[in-house]
Protein backbone atom coordinates (compact mmCIF):
# COMPACT_ATOMS: atom_id res chain seq x y z
CA UNK A 1 0.00 0.00 0.00
CA UNK A 2 1.23 3.49 -0.84
CA UNK A 3 -0.20 6.87 0.14
CA UNK A 4 0.63 10.03 -1.77
CA UNK A 5 -0.33 13.33 -0.12
CA UNK A 6 -0.28 16.76 -1.73
CA UNK A 7 -1.29 20.03 -0.07
CA UNK A 8 -3.36 18.36 2.65
CA UNK A 9 -3.69 20.44 5.85
CA UNK A 10 -0.08 21.30 6.79
CA UNK A 11 1.52 18.62 4.62
CA UNK A 12 3.00 19.99 1.43
CA UNK A 13 3.99 16.61 0.07
CA UNK A 14 4.53 13.05 1.27
CA UNK A 15 4.85 9.70 -0.45
CA UNK A 16 4.43 7.02 2.21
CA UNK A 17 4.92 3.26 1.76
CA UNK A 18 2.64 1.32 4.10
CA UNK A 19 3.81 -2.27 3.74
CA UNK A 20 4.57 -3.98 7.02
CA UNK A 21 5.57 -1.37 9.61
CA UNK A 22 5.82 2.32 8.76
CA UNK A 23 7.59 4.43 11.38
CA UNK A 24 7.11 8.21 11.18
CA UNK A 25 9.37 10.19 13.48
CA UNK A 26 9.84 13.89 13.97
CA UNK A 27 9.31 16.80 16.31
CA UNK A 28 5.92 17.80 17.65
CA UNK A 29 3.53 19.54 15.25
CA UNK A 30 5.20 18.16 12.11
CA UNK A 31 2.21 16.26 10.75
CA UNK A 32 3.14 12.79 12.00
CA UNK A 33 -0.41 12.01 13.12
CA UNK A 34 -1.94 13.34 9.91
CA UNK A 35 -0.81 10.35 7.85
CA UNK A 36 -2.50 7.85 10.15
CA UNK A 37 -5.66 9.95 10.33
CA UNK A 38 -5.83 10.10 6.53
CA UNK A 39 -5.51 6.31 6.25
CA UNK A 40 -8.14 5.85 8.96
CA UNK A 41 -10.56 8.28 7.28
CA UNK A 42 -10.23 6.58 3.88
CA UNK A 43 -10.80 3.10 5.30
CA UNK A 44 -13.55 4.26 7.64
CA UNK A 45 -15.41 5.91 4.76
CA UNK A 46 -14.89 3.36 1.97
CA UNK A 47 -14.63 -0.03 3.68
CA UNK A 48 -17.75 -1.98 2.63
CA UNK A 49 -19.22 1.25 1.23
CA UNK A 50 -21.75 -0.42 -1.09
CA UNK A 51 -23.42 -2.35 1.72
CA UNK A 52 -23.40 0.75 3.93
CA UNK A 53 -25.16 2.76 1.21
CA UNK A 54 -27.81 0.07 0.77
CA UNK A 55 -28.44 0.05 4.54
CA UNK A 56 -28.66 3.84 4.62
CA UNK A 57 -31.07 3.94 1.66
CA UNK A 58 -33.33 1.39 3.36
CA UNK A 59 -33.18 3.26 6.65
CA UNK A 60 -34.24 6.50 4.93
CA UNK A 61 -36.97 4.73 2.95
CA UNK A 62 -38.45 3.16 6.07
CA UNK A 63 -38.32 6.42 8.02
CA UNK A 64 -39.96 8.55 5.33
CA UNK A 65 -42.49 5.89 4.32
CA UNK A 66 -43.62 5.70 7.92
CA UNK A 67 -44.50 9.40 7.85
CA UNK A 68 -46.57 8.90 4.69
CA UNK A 69 -48.38 5.90 6.20
CA UNK A 70 -48.86 7.74 9.49
CA UNK A 71 -50.69 10.55 7.70
CA UNK A 72 -52.93 8.06 5.88
CA UNK A 73 -53.90 6.00 8.91
CA UNK A 74 -54.42 9.10 11.05
CA UNK A 75 -57.25 10.11 8.73
CA UNK A 76 -59.07 6.86 9.60
CA UNK A 77 -61.21 6.26 12.64
CA UNK A 78 -58.90 3.76 14.36
CA UNK A 79 -56.96 3.68 17.61
CA UNK A 80 -53.42 5.01 17.99
CA UNK A 81 -52.07 1.58 18.82
CA UNK A 82 -53.57 0.16 15.62
CA UNK A 83 -52.16 3.07 13.62
CA UNK A 84 -48.69 2.39 15.00
CA UNK A 85 -48.78 -1.35 14.40
CA UNK A 86 -50.10 -0.96 10.83
CA UNK A 87 -47.45 1.64 9.96
CA UNK A 88 -44.68 -0.52 11.34
CA UNK A 89 -45.86 -3.73 9.66
CA UNK A 90 -46.23 -2.21 6.19
CA UNK A 91 -43.01 -0.15 6.26
CA UNK A 92 -40.96 -3.11 7.50
CA UNK A 93 -42.42 -5.47 4.91
CA UNK A 94 -41.67 -3.01 2.13
CA UNK A 95 -38.07 -2.72 3.28
CA UNK A 96 -37.70 -6.49 3.62
CA UNK A 97 -38.74 -7.00 -0.01
CA UNK A 98 -36.53 -4.14 -1.19
CA UNK A 99 -33.53 -5.51 0.71
CA UNK A 100 -33.90 -8.93 -0.91
CA UNK A 101 -33.72 -7.34 -4.35
CA UNK A 102 -30.88 -4.97 -3.45
CA UNK A 103 -28.85 -7.80 -1.89
CA UNK A 104 -28.96 -9.45 -5.31
CA UNK A 105 -27.47 -6.22 -6.76
CA UNK A 106 -30.65 -5.83 -8.76
CA UNK A 107 -32.00 -2.53 -10.07
CA UNK A 108 -35.61 -2.05 -9.06
CA UNK A 109 -38.06 -0.49 -11.51
CA UNK A 110 -41.04 1.67 -10.57
CA UNK A 111 -43.40 -1.18 -11.52
CA UNK A 112 -41.54 -3.50 -9.14
CA UNK A 113 -41.71 -0.91 -6.38
CA UNK A 114 -45.46 -0.57 -6.94
CA UNK A 115 -45.90 -4.34 -6.90
CA UNK A 116 -44.00 -4.63 -3.60
CA UNK A 117 -46.03 -1.84 -1.95
CA UNK A 118 -49.40 -3.19 -3.11
CA UNK A 119 -48.57 -6.71 -1.92
CA UNK A 120 -47.55 -5.42 1.50
CA UNK A 121 -50.80 -3.45 1.83
CA UNK A 122 -52.92 -6.43 0.76
CA UNK A 123 -51.17 -8.66 3.30
CA UNK A 124 -52.13 -6.33 6.10
CA UNK A 125 -55.43 -8.21 6.47
CA UNK A 126 -56.90 -5.75 8.95
CA UNK A 127 -60.63 -5.10 8.98
CA UNK A 128 -60.12 -1.62 10.37
CA UNK A 129 -58.42 -0.32 7.22
CA UNK A 130 -59.75 0.06 3.67
CA UNK A 131 -59.63 -3.08 1.54
CA UNK A 132 -60.34 -1.11 -1.62
CA UNK A 133 -57.01 -0.06 -3.14
CA UNK A 134 -58.69 2.92 -4.77
CA UNK A 135 -58.84 4.52 -1.34
CA UNK A 136 -55.07 3.97 -1.08
CA UNK A 137 -54.34 5.49 -4.48
CA UNK A 138 -52.73 8.78 -3.36
CA UNK A 139 -50.82 7.11 -0.54
CA UNK A 140 -49.50 4.39 -2.83
CA UNK A 141 -48.39 7.06 -5.30
CA UNK A 142 -46.52 8.90 -2.51
CA UNK A 143 -44.87 5.69 -1.30
CA UNK A 144 -43.75 4.82 -4.83
CA UNK A 145 -42.38 8.29 -5.51
CA UNK A 146 -40.57 8.49 -2.18
CA UNK A 147 -39.03 5.02 -2.49
CA UNK A 148 -37.99 5.55 -6.08
CA UNK A 149 -36.37 8.94 -5.37
CA UNK A 150 -34.21 7.46 -2.62
CA UNK A 151 -33.20 4.41 -4.67
CA UNK A 152 -32.28 6.63 -7.63
CA UNK A 153 -30.01 8.99 -5.71
CA UNK A 154 -26.61 8.73 -7.47
CA UNK A 155 -24.24 6.45 -5.58
CA UNK A 156 -21.30 8.69 -6.52
CA UNK A 157 -22.89 11.71 -4.81
CA UNK A 158 -23.53 9.66 -1.67
CA UNK A 159 -19.92 8.42 -1.57
CA UNK A 160 -18.55 11.96 -1.97
CA UNK A 161 -20.72 13.07 0.95
CA UNK A 162 -19.57 10.09 3.05
CA UNK A 163 -15.91 10.96 2.41
CA UNK A 164 -16.51 14.64 3.19
CA UNK A 165 -18.18 13.81 6.51
CA UNK A 166 -15.60 11.19 7.46
CA UNK A 167 -12.64 13.51 6.89
CA UNK A 168 -14.25 16.55 8.46
CA UNK A 169 -15.13 14.61 11.61
CA UNK A 170 -11.46 13.66 11.96
CA UNK A 171 -9.86 16.92 10.77
CA UNK A 172 -12.48 19.33 12.13
CA UNK A 173 -13.19 21.01 8.79
CA UNK A 174 -9.51 21.85 8.17
CA UNK A 175 -8.61 19.64 5.22
CA UNK A 176 -7.35 22.15 2.71
CA UNK A 177 -4.09 24.01 3.31
CA UNK A 178 -4.27 26.73 5.96
CA UNK A 179 -0.90 28.27 5.08
CA UNK A 180 -0.83 28.40 1.29
CA UNK A 181 -3.53 30.39 -0.49
CA UNK A 182 -2.29 29.09 -3.84
CA UNK A 183 -3.06 25.48 -2.90
CA UNK A 184 -6.80 25.37 -3.54
CA UNK A 185 -6.90 21.60 -3.95
CA UNK A 186 -5.83 18.83 -1.56
CA UNK A 187 -4.94 15.56 -3.25
CA UNK A 188 -4.71 12.03 -1.89
CA UNK A 189 -3.78 8.89 -3.82
CA UNK A 190 -4.01 5.48 -2.22
CA UNK A 191 -2.49 2.59 -4.18
CA UNK A 192 -3.08 -1.05 -3.30
CA UNK A 193 -1.85 -3.83 -5.59
CA UNK A 194 -1.70 -1.59 -8.64
CA UNK A 195 -5.17 -0.12 -8.13
CA UNK A 196 -5.51 3.54 -7.23
CA UNK A 197 -8.08 5.63 -5.40
CA UNK A 198 -7.67 9.37 -6.00
CA UNK A 199 -9.49 11.80 -3.74
CA UNK A 200 -9.59 15.55 -4.31
CA UNK A 201 -10.80 18.17 -1.82
CA UNK A 202 -11.74 21.79 -2.36
CA UNK A 203 -12.91 24.02 0.49
CA UNK A 204 -12.99 21.00 2.84
CA UNK A 205 -15.36 19.16 0.54
CA UNK A 206 -14.65 16.01 -1.44
CA UNK A 207 -15.14 17.01 -5.08
CA UNK A 208 -13.79 13.96 -6.89
CA UNK A 209 -13.17 10.27 -6.29
CA UNK A 210 -11.50 7.97 -8.77
CA UNK A 211 -12.41 4.65 -7.18
CA UNK A 212 -10.61 1.46 -8.20
CA UNK A 213 -9.98 -0.21 -4.84
CA UNK A 214 -12.52 -2.41 -3.08
CA UNK A 215 -11.54 -1.81 0.55
CA UNK A 216 -12.61 -4.77 2.65
CA UNK A 217 -10.40 -4.47 5.73
CA UNK A 218 -10.64 -2.05 8.63
CA UNK A 219 -8.24 0.51 10.05
CA UNK A 220 -7.90 0.66 13.85
CA UNK A 221 -6.55 3.89 15.29
CA UNK A 222 -5.14 3.91 18.84
CA UNK A 223 -3.98 7.19 20.32
CA UNK A 224 -5.45 7.23 23.79
CA UNK A 225 -5.05 4.50 26.46
CA UNK A 226 -7.85 6.13 28.44
CA UNK A 227 -10.37 4.68 25.97
CA UNK A 228 -10.53 1.67 28.32
CA UNK A 229 -12.14 3.98 30.91
CA UNK A 230 -14.93 4.70 28.41
CA UNK A 231 -15.84 1.11 27.51
CA UNK A 232 -18.77 1.08 29.93
CA UNK A 233 -19.77 4.72 29.39
CA UNK A 234 -21.78 6.66 26.84
CA UNK A 235 -19.63 9.73 26.23
CA UNK A 236 -19.26 11.31 22.81
CA UNK A 237 -16.00 10.16 21.23
CA UNK A 238 -14.12 11.04 18.07
CA UNK A 239 -14.59 8.59 15.15
CA UNK A 240 -11.28 6.82 15.82
CA UNK A 241 -12.06 6.17 19.48
CA UNK A 242 -15.70 5.32 18.75
CA UNK A 243 -14.72 2.58 16.28
CA UNK A 244 -12.11 1.20 18.68
CA UNK A 245 -14.66 1.14 21.50
CA UNK A 246 -17.14 -0.69 19.25
CA UNK A 247 -14.56 -3.34 18.36
CA UNK A 248 -13.56 -3.83 21.99
CA UNK A 249 -17.11 -4.10 23.34
CA UNK A 250 -19.21 -5.64 20.55
CA UNK A 251 -21.09 -8.86 21.26
CA UNK A 252 -20.29 -8.75 24.98
CA UNK A 253 -23.68 -10.20 25.89
CA UNK A 254 -24.25 -12.36 22.84
CA UNK A 255 -24.12 -16.12 22.38
CA UNK A 256 -21.06 -17.91 23.78
CA UNK A 257 -19.96 -18.85 20.26
CA UNK A 258 -19.90 -15.28 18.92
CA UNK A 259 -16.38 -14.41 17.78
CA UNK A 260 -14.98 -17.62 19.22
CA UNK A 261 -13.30 -18.79 16.00
CA UNK A 262 -11.38 -15.55 15.59
CA UNK A 263 -10.35 -15.60 19.25
CA UNK A 264 -9.14 -19.21 19.26
CA UNK A 265 -7.39 -18.70 15.92
CA UNK A 266 -5.54 -15.71 17.35
CA UNK A 267 -4.49 -17.64 20.44
CA UNK A 268 -3.28 -20.59 18.39
CA UNK A 269 -1.22 -18.35 16.10
CA UNK A 270 0.11 -16.07 18.79
CA UNK A 271 1.09 -18.24 21.72
CA UNK A 272 4.47 -16.47 21.90
CA UNK A 273 2.77 -13.06 21.80
CA UNK A 274 0.48 -14.06 24.65
CA UNK A 275 3.49 -15.06 26.69
CA UNK A 276 5.00 -11.61 26.15
CA UNK A 277 1.67 -9.88 26.77
CA UNK A 278 1.02 -11.84 29.97
CA UNK A 279 4.37 -10.65 31.35
CA UNK A 280 2.78 -7.19 31.50
CA UNK A 281 -0.98 -7.83 31.70
CA UNK A 282 -1.10 -10.83 34.02
CA UNK A 283 -4.69 -11.89 34.42
CA UNK A 284 -8.09 -12.19 32.79
CA UNK A 285 -10.26 -9.33 31.56
CA UNK A 286 -13.84 -9.73 32.81
CA UNK A 287 -17.12 -7.83 32.53
CA UNK A 288 -18.93 -7.66 35.86
CA UNK A 289 -22.66 -7.71 36.53
CA UNK A 290 -22.60 -3.92 36.88
CA UNK A 291 -21.22 -3.73 33.30
CA UNK A 292 -17.79 -2.51 34.38
CA UNK A 293 -14.52 -3.93 33.08
CA UNK A 294 -12.03 -5.47 35.50
CA UNK A 295 -8.66 -7.19 35.41
CA UNK A 296 -8.84 -10.40 37.43
CA UNK A 297 -5.48 -11.38 38.91
CA UNK A 298 -4.79 -14.17 41.38
CA UNK A 299 -2.39 -11.92 43.29
CA UNK A 300 -5.26 -9.66 44.38
CA UNK A 301 -8.28 -10.38 46.56
CA UNK A 302 -10.71 -8.90 44.05
CA UNK A 303 -10.58 -7.80 40.39
CA UNK A 304 -9.12 -4.37 39.61
CA UNK A 305 -11.30 -1.81 37.86
CA UNK A 306 -9.90 -0.60 34.53
CA UNK A 307 -10.15 2.94 35.92
CA UNK A 308 -7.58 2.04 38.58
CA UNK A 309 -4.99 0.59 36.19
CA UNK A 310 -1.89 2.61 35.37
CA UNK A 311 -1.98 4.48 32.08
CA UNK A 312 0.86 2.35 30.72
CA UNK A 313 -0.95 -0.87 31.61
CA UNK A 314 -4.06 0.38 29.82
CA UNK A 315 -2.04 0.52 26.58
CA UNK A 316 -1.36 -3.22 26.86
CA UNK A 317 -4.94 -3.96 27.93
CA UNK A 318 -6.18 -2.53 24.60
CA UNK A 319 -3.93 -4.95 22.66
CA UNK A 320 -5.00 -7.85 24.88
CA UNK A 321 -8.69 -7.08 24.31
CA UNK A 322 -8.20 -6.77 20.55
CA UNK A 323 -6.57 -10.20 20.46
CA UNK A 324 -8.94 -11.97 22.83
CA UNK A 325 -12.02 -10.69 21.01
CA UNK A 326 -10.62 -11.47 17.56
CA UNK A 327 -10.80 -7.76 16.75
CA UNK A 328 -7.60 -7.87 14.69
CA UNK A 329 -7.88 -9.66 11.36
CA UNK A 330 -5.23 -10.46 8.81
CA UNK A 331 -4.27 -7.50 6.59
CA UNK A 332 -6.04 -4.96 8.79
CA UNK A 333 -4.41 -1.56 9.29
CA UNK A 334 -3.23 -0.74 12.82
CA UNK A 335 -2.41 2.92 13.47
CA UNK A 336 -0.53 3.74 16.69
CA UNK A 337 -0.07 7.42 17.45
CA UNK A 338 2.90 7.90 19.78
CA UNK A 339 2.14 4.77 21.85
CA UNK A 340 5.29 5.23 23.92
CA UNK A 341 4.06 8.42 25.62
CA UNK A 342 2.71 6.66 28.71
CA UNK A 343 5.26 3.83 28.79
CA UNK A 344 8.41 3.41 30.85
CA UNK A 345 11.43 2.73 28.56
CA UNK A 346 11.37 -0.95 29.57
CA UNK A 347 7.72 -1.26 28.58
CA UNK A 348 8.41 0.67 25.38
CA UNK A 349 10.70 -2.20 24.40
CA UNK A 350 8.03 -4.82 25.22
CA UNK A 351 5.38 -2.86 23.29
CA UNK A 352 7.70 -2.56 20.27
CA UNK A 353 8.24 -6.33 20.27
CA UNK A 354 4.47 -6.90 20.34
CA UNK A 355 4.02 -4.59 17.35
CA UNK A 356 6.62 -6.48 15.36
CA UNK A 357 5.09 -9.85 16.25
CA UNK A 358 1.58 -8.68 15.41
CA UNK A 359 2.76 -7.51 12.01
CA UNK A 360 4.53 -10.79 11.34
CA UNK A 361 1.69 -13.12 12.29
CA UNK A 362 -1.24 -11.06 11.03
CA UNK A 363 0.42 -9.48 7.99
CA UNK A 364 -0.84 -6.13 9.26
CA UNK A 365 -0.06 -2.73 7.85
CA UNK A 366 1.15 -0.87 10.94
CA UNK A 367 1.68 2.90 11.06
CA UNK A 368 3.58 4.12 14.12
CA UNK A 369 4.39 7.72 14.99
CA UNK A 370 7.04 8.32 17.63
CA UNK A 371 9.64 10.69 19.04
CA UNK A 372 11.27 8.14 21.35
CA UNK A 373 14.73 6.83 20.39
CA UNK A 374 14.21 3.83 22.71
CA UNK A 375 10.98 2.87 21.02
CA UNK A 376 12.22 3.31 17.47
CA UNK A 377 15.44 1.43 18.21
CA UNK A 378 13.42 -1.44 19.68
CA UNK A 379 11.24 -1.68 16.56
CA UNK A 380 14.35 -1.66 14.40
CA UNK A 381 16.13 -4.40 16.38
CA UNK A 382 13.09 -6.65 16.83
CA UNK A 383 12.32 -6.39 13.12
CA UNK A 384 15.73 -7.95 12.48
CA UNK A 385 15.25 -10.59 15.17
CA UNK A 386 11.92 -11.71 13.66
CA UNK A 387 13.15 -11.32 10.08
CA UNK A 388 10.70 -8.68 8.88
CA UNK A 389 13.28 -5.87 8.55
CA UNK A 390 12.63 -5.65 4.80
CA UNK A 391 9.02 -4.72 5.58
CA UNK A 392 9.87 -1.73 7.79
CA UNK A 393 10.06 1.80 6.40
CA UNK A 394 11.18 4.94 8.22
CA UNK A 395 10.16 8.55 7.57
CA UNK A 396 11.34 11.82 9.04
CA UNK A 397 8.79 14.63 9.14
CA UNK A 398 10.06 18.21 9.24
CA UNK A 399 8.95 21.73 8.44
CA UNK A 400 9.93 23.82 5.43
CA UNK A 401 8.69 27.30 6.12
CA UNK A 402 5.03 26.89 7.07
CA UNK A 403 4.65 23.54 5.34
CA UNK A 404 5.55 19.97 6.24
CA UNK A 405 7.42 17.43 4.13
CA UNK A 406 8.17 13.80 4.88
CA UNK A 407 11.42 12.22 3.81
CA UNK A 408 11.90 8.47 3.49
CA UNK A 409 15.06 7.62 5.43
CA UNK A 410 14.86 3.82 5.51
CA UNK A 411 18.44 3.55 4.24
CA UNK A 412 19.72 6.19 6.65
CA UNK A 413 17.75 6.10 9.91
CA UNK A 414 20.66 7.83 11.65
CA UNK A 415 19.01 11.05 10.46
CA UNK A 416 16.15 10.29 12.84
CA UNK A 417 18.47 9.42 15.72
CA UNK A 418 20.35 12.70 15.21
CA UNK A 419 17.09 14.62 15.34
CA UNK A 420 16.02 12.78 18.49
CA UNK A 421 19.44 13.16 20.11
CA UNK A 422 19.59 16.95 19.79
CA UNK A 423 17.87 17.56 23.19
CA UNK A 424 20.40 15.24 24.86
CA UNK A 425 23.22 17.19 23.23
CA UNK A 426 21.70 20.41 24.56
CA UNK A 427 21.70 18.96 28.07
CA UNK A 428 25.29 17.76 27.67
CA UNK A 429 26.30 21.27 26.63
CA UNK A 430 24.49 22.74 29.64
CA UNK A 431 26.15 20.18 31.94
CA UNK A 432 29.57 21.07 30.50
CA UNK A 433 28.94 24.78 31.03
CA UNK A 434 27.81 24.23 34.63
CA UNK A 435 30.77 22.02 35.44
CA UNK A 436 33.23 24.56 34.04
CA UNK A 437 31.74 27.53 35.80
N, C-alpha and C positions, 0 to 999 in steps of 0.2 A: 504494500500500500504506500502511496506517495501523496503528499499534500502540498500543493503550491498555493501560496498566499501573496496577494498583491494589494497594497493600499487598504488593508483591513484594520480598522481602529488605529492603533499606533504602529502597526507593523508595515513597514515599507515593502519589504519583500522577504520571503522565506520559501525554501524548497526542502521539505522535511520527508525523509524516508521513515516509514513506520512499518518495520519488518522485524519482529522480535522485540527487542527493548530499545526504545529511543530515549536518551537522556538529554534533557535541555537544562543547561546550567547558565548562570549569569547573576548579575546584581539584581536587587529589588527593582520593580517597576520597569523591567526590560521585556515585558511581553511573554514571559515563560508560560504563564497560565493560559494565555490566549490560544495557543495551539491546541491544548487539550480541550478547551471549551468549544473550539470550532469543530473538532472531531466529534465531541459529544453531541453538539447541536445538529450536525448532519445526520448522525446515526439515529438520534432521538426523533428527528422529523421524518426520515425516509425509511427507517426499518419497518418492513411490513406495511408500507403506506397504502397499498391497494385495499387490503382488508380493513384498515383503519377508516378509509374513506367510505367504504360500503357500510360499516357500522355507523358512521356519523350520518350518512344519508338516511339510513333506516331510523335512527334516533330522531332526526328532524321530521321525517315523514310521520312517524307515530305521534310526535308532540303536536304538530300542526293539524293532523287529521282529527285528533281528539277534540281540538277546539271547534272544528267544523261540525263534528258529531254532537258535541255538547250543545251547540246552538240549535241543532235540529231537534234533539230529544227534549230540550227545555221548552220548546213550543208545544209539546204534548202534555196531556193531563196524566202524568205518571209521577211516582215518588222519586225523590232525589237518589235514593239507594239504587233504584232500578235504572235511573239515568246513568249513574256511574258505572254500574256493572255492564250495561249495554255498550257504552262508549269504550270501555276497556276491552270487552270481548271482540268487538268488530275491529278496532284499531290493531290489536295484537294479531288477529287472524290475517289481516291484510299484510302486516309486516312479515309474518311467518311465510306466507306464499311468495312475497317479494324476495325474501332472503334466499329461499330455495332456488329461485331463478338466478339471482345475482351470484350465488355461490358456484353456479355452473358457468359463470362468466358470460351470461346470456343477456343480450340487449332486450329490453321489454318495450313492446309497442303500446300505443294508447289503447288499442283494442284489447290487448292482454291485461292492461291495468283495469280497464272497465270490467272485464270478465272476472278478475279476481275480486273486485269490490262488490259486484253484484252477488257472486257466490257467497261471500262472507255475510252479506245482509240477509240473504235467503236462509242461511244456516242459523240465523239468530233464533228463529222458532219461538218468538215471544208474542203472546196474544195481546200484550199491551201496546205494541207498536204496529204501524201500518204494514199490511201484507202486500198492498198494491204498490208496485214499484213506481207507478206514476207519481205517487205522493213523495217519493224519494228523489224525483228527477233532478231538482236543483242541487240537492245535497250530493248526489252521485256525481254531478258535473263538477262541483267544487272539489270533491275528493280526487277525481281524475286529474283535474288541472293542477292541483297542489302536488300530487304525487309525481306527475310527469315533469313539472318544473324542477323539482328537486333532483330527480333522476337524470335530467338533461343538463344540469349544471356542469360546465366543462371541468374535467378532472385536472387539467393543467392549472386552471385558475385556483382550484382548491389546494393543490400542492404548493403553489407559490405562496398562498396565504399561510399554509402550515409552516413553511420554512421561515417566513417573515416572523410569525409569532414565536416559533421555537428560538430563533436567534435573538429576538428582542427581549424575551424573558431572561435569557442568559446574559446578554450584553447591555441590558437596560437602555435600549434605543440609542446605542452609540456604536453602530456598526461601521459607518463610513468614517473616513479620516477626519480627526478633529484638528489636525495641525497643518494640513495641506489643502488649501482651497482649490488647487488645480486638480486634485484627485477626486473627481466626482463619482467614480465608480470603484467599488470594492469587488475583487475577483477571487474566487476560490476554485481550485481544480483538485478533485479527488480521483486518483487512479488506482484501480484494483484489477490486477490480472489483465492489463491492456485495455480495460474499459474505463471511460472517463465520465465523471459528472462535473459539469461546470455550472457554477452559481454566481450570478452577478447581482450586486445590490446598488441601488441608488436611493439616497435620502432614507436610509435605514429600512428600505423595502426591497424584497426580492423581486427583481424585474425579469429574470431569465433563468431557466434551468434546462441544461442539456443533459438529459437523464439516460445513461446507459447501464448503470450498475443496479442490480437487484440486491439491496442490502437486507440480509436476513439475520445478521448477528446484532448483538446489543453492545453499547458502550457504557461502562460503569465508571463513574467519576467519584473519586474519594478525595476530599480535601478537608474534612472536618471530623475528627474522632468523636466529637460530642454528639454526632448523629445517634449513637447508641442510647443517649439519654432521651431521645425523642421517639424511640420505637413504640412506646406505649402511649404517646401523646397525640394531640391533634393540631399542633401548631402549623402555621403556614411555612413551607420550606421552598427553597429555590428548586428549579427542575432537576438539578443534579442530585440533590439530597433527597428529593421526593421519590425519584426512581430508585435510589439506593435503599431507602426505607421500605419501599414496596417489595423489592427483591428479598430483603432480609426478613420481612414479616408475613409474606403471602402464604396462604394455606396453613396458618398456624393451628387452626381449629378444624381442619378438614380430615378426611379419611386417613387412616394410618399409612396407607400405601402411597399417598400423594407425595411425589418427588423422591420416592425411596430409591428408584433406580439410579437417578443422577447422584444421590448422596452416596450410595454403596459403591458406584463406579468411581467416584472421586476418592473414596477411602482406599479402594483397591489399588488405584493408580498412584496414590500419593502417601503411601505408608511412611516414607522417609520424611515427607513434609510434615505429616502429623507429629512425628517424633520431635522435629525441630519446633513446631508450633506449641506442642505440649510443654516444652521446656520453659515457655513464657506463660502461656495460658493453661495452667494445670487445672483441669476440672471440666465439668459439663455445664453447658448453657441450658437453662430451664426457664419455662414460662409458668409463673405461679397462678393460683386461682384468682388473684386480684389483677391479673393481666400485666404484671411487671416482670421484667427480665432479671434473672439472677445468675451468678456464677457459683455452681455447687462444687465445693472443694472439701475433700476429706479432712484437711488440716484445720477446718473451721467448724464451729458448732452448728452454724446455720448458713445458708447461701448468702452471698454478698450481692447487694443490689448493684446493677450497672452504674447507677449514679455515684456509687462510692468507690468505683475502680479508679486507679490513676489514669491520667490522660494517655500516657504511653501504652498502658495495658489495653485501653479501649481501641487503639489502632490495630492491635493483634486480634481483639475480639471480633472486629469487622471481618477480617480475613477468615477467621474460624467459622463465623456464621455463614459467610459466602460458600465455603467449602461444604459444611455440614448440610446446608439446605440445597446443595446442587445449583447454587446461583451462578456459578461460573461454568460456562460451556466452552468447548473447544472453539478457537478462532474468535472468541469475543475480544473486545477492546477494553483494557483496564487502564484508567487514567489516574495517576497518583500525583497530586499537587503538593510538593514539598512535604512528603510523609515523615521526614526526619525531624520536623520542628519540635515535636513533643517527645522525642526519643533520646535517651542517654546514648552516648557513642557506642556502648556495647550492644544495646538493642538495635541501633542503626545497622550494625553488622548483621544481626540475626534477620532483621526485616529485609535487608538487601538480598540475603541468601534465599529467603522465601520468594521474593520477586523472581529471581533467576530460575528457581525450581518450578514455579507456577508457569513461567513462560515455556520452559522446556517440556513439561508434561501436558500442558493444555494448548500449546502452539498459539499462545495469546499474542496480541499486539499490545505491548505495554508502553505507555508514555509516562515518563517520570521527570518532574521538574525538581531541581535541588540547588542549594548553595552550600552543601556540606561536603568538604573534601573526604571525610571519613566514609560517608554514605556512597559517594561516587566511586571511591577507591574500592569499596567492598563489592559494588556491582561489577566493576571491572575485573577484579580477581576471581569472584565466584563464577563469572561468565567463562573464564578460562578453565576453572576447575570442572565445570559441568559441560564443557565443550560446546558452548553456544556463542563464543566470542565473535564469530563471523556474523551473528545476527544482532549485534549491538552497535548502535550509532550514537555519536555524541555531537551536540550542537552547543555553540556559545552565542548567547543573545547579548547584544550591546546596542548602544544608542549612537546614531549619527545625526547630530543636530537634534531635531525634535522627533525624529523617526527611529524605528527599531529595525535592525537587520539581524538575521540568524545565519551564522557561519557553521558549516559542517566541518568538524575538527576530529573526525574519527581516527585519522592517521596521525594526529598530533594533539592528543588530549592534554599534553603539558600546558597548552595555552589556557585550558580551564584551571588547572592547578595553580598556575601563576596568578590568574585573576583571583582565585580563592585565597591564595597565600598573602596577598597584598596587605590585609589587615594585620596578619602576624608580623610581617616585616615592619609595619608602622609601630607595633608594640615593641619589637626588638630595638628599633631606633630610639624610641622613648626610654626604654630600659638603659640603653647605652648612654644616653644623655644624662639620665639621673645618676647613674653610677660614676660618671666622670665629672659631675658637679659637686 
